[in-house]
Amino acid sequence: EALLGRAERSPDRQRHLIDTANGLQTRYGKDRADVAGSVAQLLRRAKSKERAWERLQHAIELAAWAADEPIAAAQLVLAHDWLREDGAGPLSMERAHVLWAEARVAYFALRYGDAESALTAALEIASARGDEALAERGEAFRADLAFYQDRFGEAETRARRCLDAGRASDDPDIGAAAAGAAARLADLAALRDRHEDELAHRRDALELLRKAAAPGWRERIALLNLGEAEVVAGDLRSAEAHIAEARRSADTARDVAAPGEI
């Protein structure tokens, strides 16, 4: 609080607030939801609204991954406060992203009905605004929701549609969504003991992530999943190579989950 007070009173207030945010990340890391939320609020005070929204969404996602609903709920309250402060309209992309965050929190909490409702509302805005990337991410998300509710036919149909879109697009967000869809198709193939199909989709996922220049942690997961599938298929040489590559990447990674310095 003392540090924040000095930053607020500084003649160069914006720079000092951003420096304080960077200091928090350096000291505590970028994979804690409470830290990400504090960073978001500092950026908001520094009038860096776009980056503040990015960090707030990241904070909510981290809390969702950790199944920490109280922290996620608090961050969502803050997000709705910001929507009101900014006068965000019913079709604003900020509102779509908040609805998306609500869907993610419900998904990780296994409240699939709530997740589908929030996702549908987010995608209605994306459709009205012509946001193709969010629409394709939504298709991959719907495939995940269907998969975990044992609606395997629907999951496969949606995942294939998303994979086809990713192959045809140069948009990295669409490509990253398609990689998730390929991983879901691999899961479905594994359940059906179609191991050649599983291998093909694991390779698709890795190729799409590399094309999209996705975060390193996603590529490492894809490498490990591919290696595991290769073990099942008896291709131990390739499995060893892919697992070793994932380990080398992890050994040199600065952070596994978060954006870089502000």
N, C-alpha and C positions, 0 to 999 in steps of 0.2 A: 504493500500500500504506500509506503514512503517513497519507493522508487517510482510508482505510478504518479504520485503527487508531484514529484519533481518534473517528471515528463510533461504533465499537464500544464505546469507553470512555465515551462521553458519557452523562450522566444521562438525556438525551432521545434515547436510542439509536435508536428507531424513526424519529423525524422526521429525524434526521441521516442515517440509511441511505437513506431515501427522497430526501432532498435530494441525496445523493451520486449516486443513480441518475439523478435529473433533470439533475444537472450533467454526467454522462457523455453523456446524450442531447443536451444543449445544445452540448457541445463537439465531439462526434464525429458527431452526427446519428443518425437512427433507422433508416437503411437498411443498416447493417452487422451481419452475423450475430454477430460476436464481441462487439460493443457490446451488442446486444440480449441475448445470453447473460449478459454481466456484469450488466446491469440486472436480469435475472431472478433471479440469485443474490443480489443486494443486497436485492431485494424479499422473497425467501425468508427471508433473515436478519432482515428487519424484520417477519416474521410476517404478511406480506401474501400469503398463499398463492395466492389466486385470481388476483391480478394477476401474480404470479410465473409461474404456469402460462401465462397469456396471453402474456407476453413470451417465455417459453421456446419456446412453439409458434411465435411470430413469428420467433424466431431460426432455428429449424429450417427454416421456410418460406423465409426469405431465403437461407439456405445452399443449399437445394434449387434455388431460382431461379438462383443463381449456379453451379450444378453443382459446388459445393465439398463433395464427399462427406466429406472428413476432418473439416471443421467440423461438418457435419450429423451425422456419426456420433458425434462427441464430445458434441454436445448431446443426442442420443438416449440415450446412456449415462447422462447426467445425469438425463434424464427417467425412465428406469427406476430409477435410484437413488431419486428422489423417490417413485415409486410404492411402493417397498419401505419407505421411511421412513414413509410415510403409511399403510401397511397397506392399500393400495388392493385391493379385491376383484376377482375376475375379471370382474364385470359393472359395475365403476365407470366413470363417464363419463370420469374422468381417463385410465383405461387405453384407452378408446375413442379419445380424442384423441391419445394417444401412437401408437396403431396407425395412425390417420389420418396423423399426421406421417410415420411410416415409409413409408406408401403414397406420400405426396407426394415424399419423397426418392427412392424407387425410380422413380417416374414420370418425374421430371426427369432421372434417370440412364438412362432408356430401358430399365429393367429391368421391363418391363410385367407379367411373371408374378409377380414379387415384390410389385409394387404391387397387383395384384388379390388376392393372398393376404392382405396386410395390410388392405386395404380390406374384404374379406369379413368378417374377424374384427371389425373396427371396427363394421361395420353389423349384425352379429349382436348386439353389445352394444346398439346404438342401438334395434334392434327390441325386445329384451328390456326396455329401459327406456322404450319409447314415445317416443323422441326423433324426432319427425317431421322436424324441420329437418335433422338430420344424415342421416336417411334420404334426403331429397330432394337434399341436397348429394352424397350418395353416388351417386344415380342420374345426376346430371350428370357426376360423375367417371367413372362406368362408361361413359357415352357418349363421353367424351374418350379413355378407354383403348381402346374399340372402334374409334373413328375412326383412331387412330394405328396400329392393327394391321390397317387396311383392312377392318374388318368394318362396312361402311357401313350395311347394313340394320339391324343391331343398334344402331349409334350413333343412327340416326334414330329408331328406336322408343323408345329410352330418353330421348332428348332431348325428343321430343314429349310423353312422359308427364310429364317434369319441367316442361316449359313449361306444360302444362295445370294442374298442381298450383300453380304460381306464380301463374297468372292467378286462381285461385280462392281464394288465401290472402292474408291481411293480414300474415303473418309476414315481416319483412324478410329473414331468413336464407333462407327458402324462395323469396322473390322474387329475391334475388341469385343463388341457384342456378339459378333459371329463366332469368335473364338469360344466364348462361353457356350454358345449353342452347339458347337462341335463337341465340346467336352460333355455336354448333356447327352448328345447322340451316342458318344462313346459309352457313357454309363448305361444307356438303354441297350446297346449292343452287348455289353458285358452281362447284363441281367439275362439276356437271351442266349448266352454262350456263343455269340457270333464274334469270335476273337479277331478275325481278320478285319471285320468292320470296325471293331473297337480300335485296333491299331491305326487304321486309316484315319479315323476321326481324331485320335490323339495327335497324329501328325498334322492334320488340318489345324487343330487348335494352336499348336506351336508355331506353325507357319504364319497364321493370321496374327498372332500376337507380335511376332517379329516384324511383320509388315506394318503393323500399327504402332510400332515402337512403344509397346505397353510397358508399364512399370516392371522392374526386374523381378519383383516377388511373384508376379503373375507368370512370367516366363519360367521361373524356377518350379512353380507348381506344375506347369505343363510338362516340363522335362521329367519331373519325378513321376507324374502320372503315366507318361509315355514309357519310362523305364520300367514301371511296375507291369504295364501291359506286355512289354517285351519279355519280362521274366516269365509271365504266364505262357507266352507263346514259345518259350524256349530259346529266344535269341539273347543269350546272356552277354555276348560281346557288346551288342548295341545298348543293352540295358546298363551295363557297367559304364559305358562311355557317357550316356545321358545323365546318369546319377552323378558321375564325377564332374560333369559340366555344371550341374546344379550346385554342387558343393563349392566349386571354384567361384561361382557367382556369389554365393552366400558369404564366402570368406572375405570378399572385397566390397560387399554392399555396405553403404553407410546407413541405410534405412530401409525397412521392408514394406512400409505401408503408406508413407505420407509424401506430399509434395515437397519440393526443395525449399531453400531459404526464401523468405519473403522478399 
